[in-house]
Amino acid sequence: MCGPCQREWIIRIPDRYVSNGAVARKTMELGEMNLEVELEDEDQECIHH
């Protein structure tokens, strides 16, 4: 990967962490994400003007 591209990671959130309203009933701990790593199924969008 090279150049200033937008990176896209898809993180599936289980239904038990999704709720309606302004206050979350349960939060999901994602831990730390190393943005230097290139994921196998990572997508990117490069728009050069």
Buried (B, 14 or more C-beta within 10 A) or exposed (E): EEEEEEEEEEEEEEEEEEEEEEEEEEEEEEEEEEEEEEEEEEEEEEEEE
